[in-house]
Amino acid sequence: MPHSRARAPIMVRRLPPLTALRAFEAAARHGSFAQAADELAVTPTAISHQVRQLEETLGVALFERLPRGLRLTDQGRTLVPGLTRGLDHMARAVARLPGQRLAGSLRVSVLPSFGMMWLAPRLARFREQYPEIDLDIDLRQESVRFDERDRMHIGLRYGTGHYPGLHVRRLMDETVFPVCAPALVTGPRPLRTPEDLRHHVLIHDSTVLEQERWLWWRPWLQWLGVPDVDITRGPRFTDAHVQIQATVHGLGVTLGRSALVFDALEAGRLVRPFAVSRAADFTYYAVTPEALADDPAVVAFLDWIEDEASAFENHLSPDRSEQGEGTDSDDGDPPPSGT
């Protein structure tokens, strides 16, 4: 008699009701039954009842009910991370089904200057393509850590591309060149050649790092062969948006970054007084935790912004061939030096 093949043991998943798990996870995340109720479109009483049902099923207390809110117990804190990951995985699995519309909220961290001057003018196109995805744009100077506190999905960064532990996509390079208001080019002291910079106010970015030497005026003036300019003088800004607006209104000459001054150049609010430019030291990247790299909504945003960046670079490409004499060579580069 032939031997029958042993069957693999059947794993029985003993889970509490999904509605109770969702109610607890939302309440834990918000620290409030009322806010969890708003998210899940039910009443606070329903959330409280579902959490109580879950506590009875598990035989443990998950919250301490305080006069002004909730506090997770040790058992509640143990349960939250795995439960959140599980619900996220379930949502992604459903979103991958053919015909499913991408929906939900995406939190995106971006530098204020890049967010205001490059990203914001393009967001209407993302909305047209993905009307059910709500973007929560977080403008901050420091890089987010993608921890439980921030709950950030995507970060847009300006740097070298070395971001250990994160999924990284290159977006675009950047060029740097002097820009000013049109009136300075034809004013009492016309600004037409690098030597004419001696007669004009130089505007400085006081947040520039040592690695970003081509955002400092000293290396530029050395490279252009314009000595005897006092670079300790001139206004300084900690916000690139304000710096560029001051330049638009005729304050002086600034070193413009292609991604940040493009719209002002296209509109004629700024001009390039002479055709010299340099590649920036840093590049723009989009990063996301590896655990979110295949999330359908995250992928949709990354694909969209990668396409926007590629189109932007292609639009700039004719301008790159019009750089001034010597801009394609690194010979004679001055050492990094501060303003």
Buried (B, 14 or more C-beta within 10 A) or exposed (E): EEEEEEEEEEEEEEEBEEBBBBBBBBBBBBEBBEBBBBBBEBEBEBBBBBBBBBBEBBEBBBBEEEEEEBEBBEBBEEBBEEBBEEBBEEBBEEBEEEEEEBBEEBBBBBBEBBBBBBBEEBBEEBEEEBEEBEBEBBBBEEBBEBEEEBEBBBBBBBBEEEBEEBBBBEBBBBBBBBBBBBEBBEBEEEBEEBBBBBEBBBBBBEBBEEEBBBBBBBBBBBBBEBEEBEBEEBBEBEBBBEBBBBBBEEBBBBBBBBBBBBBBBEEEBBBBBBEBBBBBBBBBBBBBBEEBBEBBBBBBBBEBBBEBBEEBBEEBEEBBEEBBEEBEEEEEEEEBEEB
